[in-house]
């Protein structure tokens, strides 16, 4: 084997190994959960009153804030073209209160867009199996200013009453912290 052929073969082997390693580090996709049960249908789960219990942890993993949420949820419109309203009332451990009202629209099989007053543009999401993932930019008040942060938000239906939620918050691609929530349907 010529030296140039050996170098080419060695380079291709390194490229193949690198590609395999990168593929192994690929982020999960919502479709990875297509076969998981019970199947999550946002229109069914987020309908009625739901209680949620959550924490925000900072970059180091320290709990920076605890909160509860009472959600009143409803859907209107013809099947396949429903619009949902998720009215969230937050109460934080320091006594602060906050309200966010989401308007969700089903745009296709398992796909949704959402808007809220403190969300820049639209949130885009997809459900598959027992999971739902959506991304959005939230406007957060910090020290008298509004800071826009990105959320990579994952939800997993555990049973007909319990849904777990884990959302990573970042700015300019840097992880700022994480929100962990447990939803319990009444």
C-alpha positions in Angstrom: 0.0 0.0 0.0 1.4 3.4 -1.0 2.0 6.0 1.7 -0.6 8.4 0.3 -3.2 5.6 0.2 -2.4 4.7 3.8 -2.7 8.4 4.8 -6.1 8.6 3.0 -7.3 5.3 4.7 -6.1 6.6 8.1 -7.8 9.9 7.6 -11.1 8.2 6.5 -10.9 6.0 9.6 -10.4 9.0 11.9 -13.3 10.8 10.2 -15.5 7.7 10.6 -14.6 7.4 14.3 -15.2 11.1 14.8 -18.6 10.9 13.1 -19.6 7.9 15.3 -18.6 9.8 18.5 -20.5 12.9 17.4 -23.6 10.8 16.6 -23.4 9.2 20.0 -23.5 12.7 21.6 -26.4 13.9 19.6 -29.2 15.5 21.6 -32.4 13.5 22.0 -35.3 14.2 19.7 -39.0 14.1 20.7 -39.6 11.4 18.2 -37.2 9.1 20.2 -40.2 8.7 22.5 -42.8 7.7 19.8 -43.3 4.3 21.3 -43.6 5.4 24.9 -46.9 5.0 26.8 -49.1 6.5 28.0 -49.5 8.7 25.0 -49.6 12.4 25.7 -52.3 14.5 24.0 -51.9 18.1 25.2 -55.6 18.8 24.5 -56.6 16.0 26.9 -54.0 16.5 29.7 -54.2 20.3 29.8 -57.9 20.5 30.1 -59.4 21.4 33.5 -57.5 22.4 36.6 -53.9 21.3 37.2 -51.6 22.0 40.2 -47.8 22.2 39.7 -44.9 22.2 42.0 -41.5 23.5 40.9 -38.0 24.7 41.5 -35.5 26.8 39.5 -31.9 25.6 40.0 -29.0 27.8 39.0 -26.0 26.7 37.0 -24.4 25.1 40.1 -27.5 23.1 40.8 -28.5 25.1 43.8 -32.3 25.7 44.2 -32.7 29.5 43.7 -36.5 29.6 43.7 -39.4 27.4 44.6 -43.0 27.9 43.4 -46.4 26.5 42.9 -48.8 27.0 40.0 -52.5 26.6 39.6 -53.5 26.2 36.0 -57.0 26.6 34.5 -57.0 25.0 31.0 -59.6 24.8 28.3 -59.9 24.1 24.5 -62.3 25.5 22.0 -62.9 24.9 18.3 -63.5 22.0 15.9 -61.5 18.8 16.3 -58.1 19.1 14.7 -58.3 22.9 14.8 -58.6 23.6 18.5 -57.2 26.6 20.4 -56.2 26.1 24.0 -55.9 28.6 26.8 -53.6 27.7 29.7 -54.0 30.3 32.5 -51.1 29.9 35.0 -51.1 31.5 38.4 -47.6 31.3 40.0 -46.9 31.7 43.7 -43.3 31.9 44.7 -41.8 30.9 48.1 -41.0 34.5 48.8 -44.7 35.5 48.4 -44.3 37.0 44.9 -47.1 36.2 42.4 -47.1 36.1 38.6 -49.6 35.2 35.9 -48.9 33.8 32.4 -51.7 33.0 29.9 -50.7 30.8 27.1 -52.7 30.5 23.9 -51.9 27.2 22.1 -52.9 26.3 18.5 -52.6 22.8 17.0 -50.9 23.2 13.6 -50.6 19.6 12.5 -50.3 16.1 13.8 -48.7 16.5 17.2 -47.4 20.0 16.4 -48.3 23.2 18.3 -47.5 26.9 18.5 -48.0 29.0 21.6 -48.0 32.6 22.5 -48.0 34.5 25.8 -47.5 38.2 26.7 -44.0 37.5 28.1 -42.9 35.3 25.2 -41.1 36.7 22.2 -42.6 35.5 19.0 -44.1 32.0 19.1 -43.2 28.9 21.0 -43.0 25.8 18.7 -43.5 22.3 20.0 -44.2 18.7 19.1 -45.6 15.8 21.0 -44.6 12.2 20.3 -45.4 9.2 22.5 -45.4 10.3 26.1 -43.3 13.4 25.4 -43.7 17.0 24.4 -40.8 19.3 23.6 -41.0 23.0 22.8 -38.7 25.9 22.6 -39.4 29.6 23.2 -37.8 32.9 24.2 -39.2 34.2 27.5 -38.9 37.8 28.7 -37.8 37.8 32.3 -37.6 40.8 34.6 -34.1 40.9 36.2 -32.9 43.9 38.3 -35.4 46.3 36.7 -34.6 45.2 33.2 -36.1 42.7 30.8 -33.8 39.9 29.7 -34.7 37.5 27.0 -33.7 33.8 27.7 -34.3 30.7 25.7 -36.1 27.7 27.0 -35.7 24.1 25.8 -38.8 22.6 27.5 -39.5 18.9 27.8 -42.6 17.2 29.3 -43.2 13.5 30.0 -46.6 12.0 30.8 -46.2 9.5 33.7 -49.8 8.5 34.0 -53.2 10.2 33.4 -52.7 12.5 36.4 -48.9 13.2 36.5 -46.7 15.0 34.0 -43.1 15.8 34.7 -41.4 18.9 33.1 -37.8 19.8 32.8 -36.7 23.0 31.1 -33.2 24.2 30.4 -32.8 28.0 30.4 -29.9 29.6 28.4 -28.7 32.9 27.0 -26.4 33.2 24.0 -26.0 29.4 24.1 -24.8 29.4 27.8 -26.8 27.4 30.3 -28.2 29.6 33.1 -30.2 27.0 35.0 -33.1 24.6 34.9 -36.8 24.6 35.9 -38.2 21.3 37.2 -42.0 20.9 37.6 -44.4 18.2 38.6 -47.9 18.7 37.2 -50.8 16.9 39.0 -54.3 17.0 37.3 -57.2 17.3 39.6 
